[in-house]
Amino acid sequence: MKMASHLLDKHLATSLSWHSIVDEFLKDKPEFKKYGRPATPLSPQFSNPMKCFAYFITYQAFTARSCKSMWDQLVNLVNHLLLSISSDNYNVWPPSVLINIPDEELYGRNGVGLSKNKINAIKGMAHYLIKHPHIYDKHSSSKEIIINISKQIKGVGPFTIASFLIEFGHLDIANYYDRIVRKGIMIHYKLDKVPTIKQAEKLLANKWGKYKTIGTLYMFAIVNKPPRMNELLCHIYTLQQRLT
């Protein structure tokens, strides 16, 4: 799997390489096959780091329904601002646009509805992205990226950063910061209770190999049943493998 090994150096997967990466993971861990094949986490709506981080921060610590309302209002506000500067690419959110939005337009009932902590987190992340546009430095591990950002920006914790890295195709993310993932670990490994973050980290140290993101997605599948790989794509891929 030369392609997969090369991609690991950059920490990133692509939609085209996803099949090979899943195969390599399953080769040594066939017990995961019963859960099906996880769909690639890459999402067109989050081709931009700023928008992706704003999404995950908005959805922190509230019910999905209330978060969706806030997110929809934030998207409408940013799209309006992008239109005012003659930008019609609504998927790309320049960090400077988020920084320049007055807090009162984002806060409380008279604004988007975000808390002050979330506003500070989003703007803190925007400042970080301006200073560190090359967030995918191949010389830094994903764990180093998570620790570095979470230490620098209040309100942007390991869970949010790990979720972002998974969304953007990083391969080495064991997101044990997420309780859903830890619940999946409990079910899959037949534990008596949901493990703590430290317990999960110790348990998974050598179990999921270099493609820990695959294991993370399987844990989601056990608990939440996220989208699986399209059956037609699976069939096409199987035929392709037989021909090559």
ZADO-1210 file (C-alpha; in nm, 4 decimals, padded with zeros to 6 digits):
<atoms>
<atom x="00.0000" y="00.0000" z="00.0000" code="MET" pos="1"/>
<atom x="00.2521" y="00.2585" z="-00.1129" code="LYS" pos="2"/>
<atom x="-00.0162" y="00.5213" z="-00.1616" code="MET" pos="3"/>
<atom x="-00.1474" y="00.4874" z="00.1923" code="ALA" pos="4"/>
<atom x="00.2032" y="00.5028" z="00.3430" code="SER" pos="5"/>
<atom x="00.2785" y="00.8185" z="00.1468" code="HIS" pos="6"/>
<atom x="-00.0445" y="00.9777" z="00.2631" code="LEU" pos="7"/>
<atom x="00.0355" y="00.8975" z="00.6248" code="LEU" pos="8"/>
<atom x="00.3427" y="01.1212" z="00.5983" code="ASP" pos="9"/>
<atom x="00.1053" y="01.4098" z="00.5270" code="LYS" pos="10"/>
<atom x="-00.1569" y="01.2830" z="00.7748" code="HIS" pos="11"/>
<atom x="-00.4209" y="01.3278" z="00.5068" code="LEU" pos="12"/>
<atom x="-00.6549" y="01.0985" z="00.3197" code="ALA" pos="13"/>
<atom x="-00.8472" y="01.1779" z="00.0041" code="THR" pos="14"/>
<atom x="-01.1709" y="01.0346" z="-00.1283" code="SER" pos="15"/>
<atom x="-00.9739" y="00.8399" z="-00.3896" code="LEU" pos="16"/>
<atom x="-00.7328" y="00.6873" z="-00.1369" code="SER" pos="17"/>
<atom x="-00.9981" y="00.6048" z="00.1241" code="TRP" pos="18"/>
<atom x="-01.0703" y="00.2521" z="-00.0051" code="HIS" pos="19"/>
<atom x="-00.7055" y="00.1490" z="00.0143" code="SER" pos="20"/>
<atom x="-00.6685" y="00.2903" z="00.3647" code="ILE" pos="21"/>
<atom x="-00.9766" y="00.1065" z="00.4934" code="VAL" pos="22"/>
<atom x="-00.8471" y="-00.2166" z="00.3337" code="ASP" pos="23"/>
<atom x="-00.5116" y="-00.1809" z="00.5042" code="GLU" pos="24"/>
<atom x="-00.6818" y="-00.1225" z="00.8391" code="PHE" pos="25"/>
<atom x="-00.9110" y="-00.4242" z="00.7975" code="LEU" pos="26"/>
<atom x="-00.6272" y="-00.6523" z="00.6876" code="LYS" pos="27"/>
<atom x="-00.4899" y="-00.6659" z="01.0424" code="ASP" pos="28"/>
<atom x="-00.8231" y="-00.6086" z="01.2174" code="LYS" pos="29"/>
<atom x="-01.0816" y="-00.8256" z="01.0367" code="PRO" pos="30"/>
<atom x="-01.3154" y="-00.8155" z="01.3387" code="GLU" pos="31"/>
<atom x="-01.4242" y="-00.4676" z="01.2256" code="PHE" pos="32"/>
<atom x="-01.5636" y="-00.5983" z="00.8945" code="LYS" pos="33"/>
<atom x="-01.8955" y="-00.6851" z="01.0582" code="LYS" pos="34"/>
<atom x="-01.9638" y="-00.3109" z="01.0930" code="TYR" pos="35"/>
<atom x="-01.9415" y="-00.2474" z="00.7171" code="GLY" pos="36"/>
<atom x="-01.7138" y="00.0072" z="00.5504" code="ARG" pos="37"/>
<atom x="-01.7150" y="00.3616" z="00.6915" code="PRO" pos="38"/>
<atom x="-01.7703" y="00.6486" z="00.4513" code="ALA" pos="39"/>
<atom x="-01.4895" y="00.8971" z="00.4029" code="THR" pos="40"/>
<atom x="-01.5204" y="01.1835" z="00.6534" code="PRO" pos="41"/>
<atom x="-01.4352" y="01.4444" z="00.3908" code="LEU" pos="42"/>
<atom x="-01.7201" y="01.6917" z="00.3449" code="SER" pos="43"/>
<atom x="-01.7491" y="01.9478" z="00.0590" code="PRO" pos="44"/>
<atom x="-01.9169" y="02.2027" z="00.2847" code="GLN" pos="45"/>
<atom x="-01.6037" y="02.2116" z="00.4995" code="PHE" pos="46"/>
<atom x="-01.3340" y="02.2680" z="00.2407" code="SER" pos="47"/>
<atom x="-01.2289" y="02.5659" z="00.4510" code="ASN" pos="48"/>
<atom x="-01.0711" y="02.5358" z="00.8002" code="PRO" pos="49"/>
<atom x="-01.2323" y="02.8526" z="00.9373" code="MET" pos="50"/>
<atom x="-01.5848" y="02.7438" z="00.8484" code="LYS" pos="51"/>
<atom x="-01.5231" y="02.3951" z="00.9850" code="CYS" pos="52"/>
<atom x="-01.3921" y="02.5210" z="01.3185" code="PHE" pos="53"/>
<atom x="-01.6793" y="02.7704" z="01.3470" code="ALA" pos="54"/>
<atom x="-01.9232" y="02.4825" z="01.2940" code="TYR" pos="55"/>
<atom x="-01.7734" y="02.2582" z="01.5620" code="PHE" pos="56"/>
<atom x="-01.7452" y="02.5444" z="01.8113" code="ILE" pos="57"/>
<atom x="-02.1071" y="02.6450" z="01.7497" code="THR" pos="58"/>
<atom x="-02.2233" y="02.2892" z="01.8180" code="TYR" pos="59"/>
<atom x="-02.0340" y="02.2555" z="02.1471" code="GLN" pos="60"/>
<atom x="-02.2339" y="02.1801" z="02.4651" code="ALA" pos="61"/>
<atom x="-02.5882" y="02.2469" z="02.3410" code="PHE" pos="62"/>
<atom x="-02.8699" y="02.0428" z="02.1880" code="THR" pos="63"/>
<atom x="-02.8424" y="01.9842" z="01.8147" code="ALA" pos="64"/>
<atom x="-03.1703" y="02.1697" z="01.7516" code="ARG" pos="65"/>
<atom x="-03.0632" y="02.4943" z="01.9206" code="SER" pos="66"/>
<atom x="-02.7172" y="02.4715" z="01.7669" code="CYS" pos="67"/>
<atom x="-02.8629" y="02.4332" z="01.4183" code="LYS" pos="68"/>
<atom x="-03.0587" y="02.7543" z="01.4632" code="SER" pos="69"/>
<atom x="-02.7453" y="02.9411" z="01.5699" code="MET" pos="70"/>
<atom x="-02.5409" y="02.7859" z="01.2906" code="TRP" pos="71"/>
<atom x="-02.7979" y="02.8778" z="01.0260" code="ASP" pos="72"/>
<atom x="-02.8005" y="03.2374" z="01.1498" code="GLN" pos="73"/>
<atom x="-02.4208" y="03.2528" z="01.1516" code="LEU" pos="74"/>
<atom x="-02.4031" y="03.1155" z="00.7974" code="VAL" pos="75"/>
<atom x="-02.6566" y="03.3738" z="00.6771" code="ASN" pos="76"/>
<atom x="-02.4625" y="03.6546" z="00.8464" code="LEU" pos="77"/>
<atom x="-02.1258" y="03.5487" z="00.7023" code="VAL" pos="78"/>
<atom x="-02.2732" y="03.4892" z="00.3554" code="ASN" pos="79"/>
<atom x="-02.4172" y="03.8416" z="00.3615" code="HIS" pos="80"/>
<atom x="-02.0751" y="03.9819" z="00.4541" code="LEU" pos="81"/>
<atom x="-01.9037" y="03.7790" z="00.1823" code="LEU" pos="82"/>
<atom x="-02.1523" y="03.9121" z="-00.0705" code="LEU" pos="83"/>
<atom x="-02.0783" y="04.2669" z="00.0444" code="SER" pos="84"/>
<atom x="-01.7093" y="04.2176" z="-00.0392" code="ILE" pos="85"/>
<atom x="-01.7975" y="04.0674" z="-00.3787" code="SER" pos="86"/>
<atom x="-01.7193" y="03.7088" z="-00.2838" code="SER" pos="87"/>
<atom x="-01.9632" y="03.4454" z="-00.4045" code="ASP" pos="88"/>
<atom x="-01.7691" y="03.1488" z="-00.2640" code="ASN" pos="89"/>
<atom x="-01.9686" y="03.0814" z="00.0502" code="TYR" pos="90"/>
<atom x="-01.7620" y="02.7746" z="00.1386" code="ASN" pos="91"/>
<atom x="-01.4502" y="02.9817" z="00.2031" code="VAL" pos="92"/>
<atom x="-01.4659" y="03.1903" z="00.5197" code="TRP" pos="93"/>
<atom x="-01.1643" y="03.4234" z="00.5504" code="PRO" pos="94"/>
<atom x="-01.0669" y="03.4440" z="00.9205" code="PRO" pos="95"/>
<atom x="-01.0598" y="03.8247" z="00.8970" code="SER" pos="96"/>
<atom x="-01.4336" y="03.8294" z="00.8190" code="VAL" pos="97"/>
<atom x="-01.5121" y="03.6471" z="01.1456" code="LEU" pos="98"/>
<atom x="-01.2786" y="03.8704" z="01.3454" code="ILE" pos="99"/>
<atom x="-01.4436" y="04.1885" z="01.2177" code="ASN" pos="100"/>
<atom x="-01.8013" y="04.0888" z="01.3058" code="ILE" pos="101"/>
<atom x="-01.9053" y="04.2973" z="01.6110" code="PRO" pos="102"/>
<atom x="-01.9670" y="04.0793" z="01.9158" code="ASP" pos="103"/>
<atom x="-02.3191" y="04.2185" z="01.9587" code="GLU" pos="104"/>
<atom x="-02.4158" y="04.0725" z="01.6200" code="GLU" pos="105"/>
<atom x="-02.3076" y="03.7290" z="01.7389" code="LEU" pos="106"/>
<atom x="-02.4192" y="03.7357" z="02.1013" code="TYR" pos="107"/>
<atom x="-02.7516" y="03.6527" z="02.2648" code="GLY" pos="108"/>
<atom x="-03.1080" y="03.6860" z="02.1435" code="ARG" pos="109"/>
<atom x="-03.0440" y="04.0049" z="01.9490" code="ASN" pos="110"/>
<atom x="-02.7651" y="03.8386" z="01.7547" code="GLY" pos="111"/>
<atom x="-02.6824" y="03.4915" z="01.6297" code="VAL" pos="112"/>
<atom x="-02.7293" y="03.3510" z="01.9796" code="GLY" pos="113"/>
<atom x="-02.3723" y="03.2493" z="02.0547" code="LEU" pos="114"/>
<atom x="-02.2331" y="03.2701" z="02.4062" code="SER" pos="115"/>
<atom x="-01.9406" y="03.4998" z="02.4806" code="LYS" pos="116"/>
<atom x="-01.7179" y="03.1949" z="02.5265" code="ASN" pos="117"/>
<atom x="-01.8069" y="03.0641" z="02.1801" code="LYS" pos="118"/>
<atom x="-01.7536" y="03.4057" z="02.0227" code="ILE" pos="119"/>
<atom x="-01.4088" y="03.4288" z="02.1831" code="ASN" pos="120"/>
<atom x="-01.3278" y="03.0743" z="02.0718" code="ALA" pos="121"/>
<atom x="-01.4274" y="03.1391" z="01.7095" code="ILE" pos="122"/>
<atom x="-01.2358" y="03.4664" z="01.6936" code="LYS" pos="123"/>
<atom x="-00.9398" y="03.3106" z="01.8738" code="GLY" pos="124"/>
<atom x="-00.9347" y="03.0354" z="01.6129" code="MET" pos="125"/>
<atom x="-00.9561" y="03.2971" z="01.3377" code="ALA" pos="126"/>
<atom x="-00.6489" y="03.4763" z="01.4755" code="HIS" pos="127"/>
<atom x="-00.4677" y="03.1430" z="01.4987" code="TYR" pos="128"/>
<atom x="-00.5444" y="03.0546" z="01.1364" code="LEU" pos="129"/>
<atom x="-00.4129" y="03.3912" z="01.0184" code="ILE" pos="130"/>
<atom x="-00.0827" y="03.3251" z="01.1956" code="LYS" pos="131"/>
<atom x="-00.0692" y="02.9528" z="01.1150" code="HIS" pos="132"/>
<atom x="-00.2243" y="02.8979" z="00.7707" code="PRO" pos="133"/>
<atom x="-00.0243" y="02.5749" z="00.7225" code="HIS" pos="134"/>
<atom x="-00.2064" y="02.3822" z="00.9916" code="ILE" pos="135"/>
<atom x="-00.1253" y="02.0546" z="00.8120" code="TYR" pos="136"/>
<atom x="00.2520" y="02.0689" z="00.8648" code="ASP" pos="137"/>
<atom x="00.3610" y="01.7105" z="00.7924" code="LYS" pos="138"/>
<atom x="00.6387" y="01.7402" z="01.0481" code="HIS" pos="139"/>
<atom x="00.3851" y="01.7742" z="01.3307" code="SER" pos="140"/>
<atom x="00.1768" y="01.4801" z="01.4449" code="SER" pos="141"/>
<atom x="-00.1955" y="01.5244" z="01.4857" code="SER" pos="142"/>
<atom x="-00.1512" y="01.4832" z="01.8617" code="LYS" pos="143"/>
<atom x="00.0955" y="01.7730" z="01.8613" code="GLU" pos="144"/>
<atom x="-00.1496" y="01.9869" z="01.6634" code="ILE" pos="145"/>
<atom x="-00.4273" y="01.9075" z="01.9135" code="ILE" pos="146"/>
<atom x="-00.2118" y="01.9929" z="02.2156" code="ILE" pos="147"/>
<atom x="-00.0690" y="02.3080" z="02.0571" code="ASN" pos="148"/>
<atom x="-00.4026" y="02.4617" z="01.9565" code="ILE" pos="149"/>
<atom x="-00.5902" y="02.3654" z="02.2736" code="SER" pos="150"/>
<atom x="-00.3203" y="02.5284" z="02.4865" code="LYS" pos="151"/>
<atom x="-00.3269" y="02.8519" z="02.2879" code="GLN" pos="152"/>
<atom x="-00.6993" y="02.9098" z="02.2387" code="ILE" pos="153"/>
<atom x="-00.9432" y="02.9119" z="02.5283" code="LYS" pos="154"/>
<atom x="-01.2672" y="02.7343" z="02.4422" code="GLY" pos="155"/>
<atom x="-01.1165" y="02.5229" z="02.1627" code="VAL" pos="156"/>
<atom x="-01.0458" y="02.1897" z="02.3286" code="GLY" pos="157"/>
<atom x="-00.9055" y="01.8545" z="02.2117" code="PRO" pos="158"/>
<atom x="-01.2505" y="01.7233" z="02.1114" code="PHE" pos="159"/>
<atom x="-01.3132" y="02.0140" z="01.8720" code="THR" pos="160"/>
<atom x="-00.9660" y="01.9972" z="01.7194" code="ILE" pos="161"/>
<atom x="-00.9773" y="01.6183" z="01.6790" code="ALA" pos="162"/>
<atom x="-01.3211" y="01.6462" z="01.5121" code="SER" pos="163"/>
<atom x="-01.1783" y="01.9060" z="01.2725" code="PHE" pos="164"/>
<atom x="-00.8776" y="01.6883" z="01.1853" code="LEU" pos="165"/>
<atom x="-01.1002" y="01.3880" z="01.1148" code="ILE" pos="166"/>
<atom x="-01.3267" y="01.6009" z="00.8941" code="GLU" pos="167"/>
<atom x="-01.0242" y="01.7063" z="00.6911" code="PHE" pos="168"/>
<atom x="-00.9010" y="01.3531" z="00.6352" code="GLY" pos="169"/>
<atom x="-00.6291" y="01.3128" z="00.8992" code="HIS" pos="170"/>
<atom x="-00.5585" y="00.9444" z="00.9427" code="LEU" pos="171"/>
<atom x="-00.4071" y="00.9217" z="01.2903" code="ASP" pos="172"/>
<atom x="-00.6906" y="01.0477" z="01.5122" code="ILE" pos="173"/>
<atom x="-00.8137" y="00.8306" z="01.7985" code="ALA" pos="174"/>
<atom x="-01.0811" y="01.0720" z="01.9190" code="ASN" pos="175"/>
<atom x="-01.1209" y="00.9325" z="02.2691" code="TYR" pos="176"/>
<atom x="-01.2042" y="01.2887" z="02.3774" code="TYR" pos="177"/>
<atom x="-01.5556" y="01.2136" z="02.2480" code="ASP" pos="178"/>
<atom x="-01.7748" y="01.0190" z="02.4892" code="ARG" pos="179"/>
<atom x="-01.9570" y="00.8549" z="02.1956" code="ILE" pos="180"/>
<atom x="-01.6250" y="00.7099" z="02.0774" code="VAL" pos="181"/>
<atom x="-01.5469" y="00.5885" z="02.4293" code="ARG" pos="182"/>
<atom x="-01.8926" y="00.4302" z="02.4509" code="LYS" pos="183"/>
<atom x="-01.8184" y="00.2489" z="02.1247" code="GLY" pos="184"/>
<atom x="-01.4896" y="00.1317" z="02.2747" code="ILE" pos="185"/>
<atom x="-01.6794" y="-00.0040" z="02.5740" code="MET" pos="186"/>
<atom x="-01.9195" y="-00.1984" z="02.3485" code="ILE" pos="187"/>
<atom x="-01.6577" y="-00.3270" z="02.1037" code="HIS" pos="188"/>
<atom x="-01.4052" y="-00.4365" z="02.3661" code="TYR" pos="189"/>
<atom x="-01.6757" y="-00.5571" z="02.6088" code="LYS" pos="190"/>
<atom x="-01.5737" y="-00.3329" z="02.8989" code="LEU" pos="191"/>
<atom x="-01.7812" y="-00.2990" z="03.2151" code="ASP" pos="192"/>
<atom x="-01.8168" y="00.0792" z="03.1796" code="LYS" pos="193"/>
<atom x="-01.7272" y="00.3684" z="02.9525" code="VAL" pos="194"/>
<atom x="-01.3521" y="00.4267" z="02.9879" code="PRO" pos="195"/>
<atom x="-01.2034" y="00.7619" z="03.0837" code="THR" pos="196"/>
<atom x="-00.9928" y="00.9522" z="02.8301" code="ILE" pos="197"/>
<atom x="-00.6718" y="00.8234" z="02.9899" code="LYS" pos="198"/>
<atom x="-00.8008" y="00.4670" z="03.0036" code="GLN" pos="199"/>
<atom x="-00.9075" y="00.4798" z="02.6373" code="ALA" pos="200"/>
<atom x="-00.5734" y="00.6268" z="02.5319" code="GLU" pos="201"/>
<atom x="-00.3861" y="00.3485" z="02.7119" code="LYS" pos="202"/>
<atom x="-00.6142" y="00.0788" z="02.5706" code="LEU" pos="203"/>
<atom x="-00.5817" y="00.2004" z="02.2108" code="LEU" pos="204"/>
<atom x="-00.2090" y="00.2754" z="02.2191" code="ALA" pos="205"/>
<atom x="-00.1214" y="-00.0242" z="02.0015" code="ASN" pos="206"/>
<atom x="-00.4592" y="-00.1583" z="01.8859" code="LYS" pos="207"/>
<atom x="-00.5547" y="00.0599" z="01.5886" code="TRP" pos="208"/>
<atom x="-00.2144" y="00.1029" z="01.4264" code="GLY" pos="209"/>
<atom x="-00.1338" y="00.4068" z="01.2178" code="LYS" pos="210"/>
<atom x="-00.4880" y="00.4583" z="01.0844" code="TYR" pos="211"/>
<atom x="-00.6583" y="00.5409" z="01.4118" code="LYS" pos="212"/>
<atom x="-00.9178" y="00.7575" z="01.2361" code="THR" pos="213"/>
<atom x="-01.0692" y="00.4410" z="01.0865" code="ILE" pos="214"/>
<atom x="-01.1076" y="00.2938" z="01.4329" code="GLY" pos="215"/>
<atom x="-01.2666" y="00.6163" z="01.5554" code="THR" pos="216"/>
<atom x="-01.5245" y="00.6072" z="01.2756" code="LEU" pos="217"/>
<atom x="-01.6054" y="00.2454" z="01.3554" code="TYR" pos="218"/>
<atom x="-01.6722" y="00.3403" z="01.7186" code="MET" pos="219"/>
<atom x="-01.9167" y="00.6051" z="01.5915" code="PHE" pos="220"/>
<atom x="-02.0777" y="00.3381" z="01.3748" code="ALA" pos="221"/>
<atom x="-02.1359" y="00.1125" z="01.6738" code="ILE" pos="222"/>
<atom x="-02.3181" y="00.3846" z="01.8683" code="VAL" pos="223"/>
<atom x="-02.4619" y="00.6302" z="01.6130" code="ASN" pos="224"/>
<atom x="-02.4557" y="00.4433" z="01.2814" code="LYS" pos="225"/>
<atom x="-02.3039" y="00.7252" z="01.0703" code="PRO" pos="226"/>
<atom x="-02.3096" y="00.7060" z="00.6865" code="PRO" pos="227"/>
<atom x="-02.1437" y="00.3998" z="00.5411" code="ARG" pos="228"/>
<atom x="-01.9723" y="00.3766" z="00.2084" code="MET" pos="229"/>
<atom x="-02.2196" y="00.3811" z="-00.0798" code="ASN" pos="230"/>
<atom x="-02.3015" y="00.0233" z="-00.1866" code="GLU" pos="231"/>
<atom x="-02.2514" y="00.1028" z="-00.5556" code="LEU" pos="232"/>
<atom x="-01.9087" y="00.2519" z="-00.4846" code="LEU" pos="233"/>
<atom x="-01.8200" y="-00.0593" z="-00.2843" code="CYS" pos="234"/>
<atom x="-01.9214" y="-00.2780" z="-00.5796" code="HIS" pos="235"/>
<atom x="-01.7216" y="-00.0688" z="-00.8279" code="ILE" pos="236"/>
<atom x="-01.4209" y="-00.0764" z="-00.5987" code="TYR" pos="237"/>
<atom x="-01.4438" y="-00.4562" z="-00.5580" code="THR" pos="238"/>
<atom x="-01.4526" y="-00.5011" z="-00.9360" code="LEU" pos="239"/>
<atom x="-01.1581" y="-00.2653" z="-00.9750" code="GLN" pos="240"/>
<atom x="-00.9564" y="-00.4650" z="-00.7229" code="GLN" pos="241"/>
<atom x="-01.0253" y="-00.7876" z="-00.9135" code="ARG" pos="242"/>
<atom x="-00.9064" y="-00.6326" z="-01.2402" code="LEU" pos="243"/>
<atom x="-00.5818" y="-00.4946" z="-01.0951" code="THR" pos="244"/>
</atoms>
